[in-house]
Amino acid sequence: MNLELAPLRDATLHDLMAAAEPREVWELMPWPIGFDAEAMRTYVETALWEEDAGMTKPFAVRVDGQIAGSTRFSAIDRANRKAEIGYTWYHPSHWRTGLNRAVKIQMLDMAFGEMGLNRIYFNVDKRNERSQQAVLGLGSLKEGELRADRILLDGYIRTTVVFGILADEWPEHRARLLARADSFR
């Protein structure tokens, strides 16, 4: 399989909508995206505006040339050499395939390499066990919980679990991840 982190600005709205169509993609997300073209257009325009302002670096995730989802660096803080990896979503056909792990390896390599960051963190809805396990599997540490951190569209008050990984920890975790036999297929 050929994996590519392509600039989000190169993706078409139609292709993003196709990948985002299943409702289960958005069940625990704090923002509406996949439900209609206007929500997706707003999502993309906001991401691109934030990219132009130096706040984010958004990607369309392509597998064999087809958009499988999206992810990004956000809250980029160059002065403190840190950023969040988040806003990640994939079409359910790519869940449990190793795609997310492969994407995150590329992103962590980029973060600690060309971007020169010292810390990457992940903010995960406490109810999202699948995402928490995925982030832990990368070698990040659970750093704590932010109670009543966000009010979601349906009014639910979310607790956010914060995970982090440091540049000096990454080489060991990277070697372990690359040695795993069940890499992205």
C-alpha positions, 0 to 999 in steps of 0.5 A, a space after each residue: 500500500 502506498 501512503 501519502 500525507 498530502 497537503 489538505 489544500 490539494 484535496 477536493 471537497 468531493 473526495 473528502 466528503 466521500 471519505 467522511 460520509 459514514 456517521 460513525 466517523 464523527 460520533 465523538 468529534 467536537 466539530 461537525 464536518 462530514 454531515 454536509 458539504 458546507 460543514 466540510 467546506 468550513 472545516 477545510 477553509 478554517 484549516 487552510 486559514 490556520 495554516 496560512 497563519 502558521 498555526 496548523 499543518 493539515 494533511 489529506 491522508 491518501 492510500 493508493 491515491 485515494 483519500 482515506 481521511 485527514 490529520 494535522 499538526 495544530 497549536 504549533 508553538 515554535 517558540 516552545 517547540 511543541 505542537 498537537 497532533 489531532 483533528 484525525 479522522 479516517 473512513 471506517 474501512 481504514 480503522 484497525 488496519 495500521 494506517 493510523 500508526 503509519 501516519 503517526 510515525 510519519 508525523 512524529 518523524 516530521 515533528 522531531 526532524 524537519 520541524 525541530 519540535 521537542 514535544 508532541 501532544 494528543 488531546 483525546 475525548 475520555 470516551 474514545 478508548 480506541 484513540 487512547 489506545 492508539 496514542 499509547 501504542 505510539 509510546 506517548 505517556 498519559 499526562 493527565 485529564 482536563 475535566 469539563 474541557 470542552 462543550 460539544 455540539 450536542 451539549 455534552 461536557 467533555 473530559 480531555 485526556 492529554 498524552 505526550 511524547 518527547 523528541 528524546 523518547 521518539 527514537 526508541 519508540 520508533 524502532 519498536 513500532 517499525 519492528 512490529 510485524 503487523 505494520 500497515 497493510 
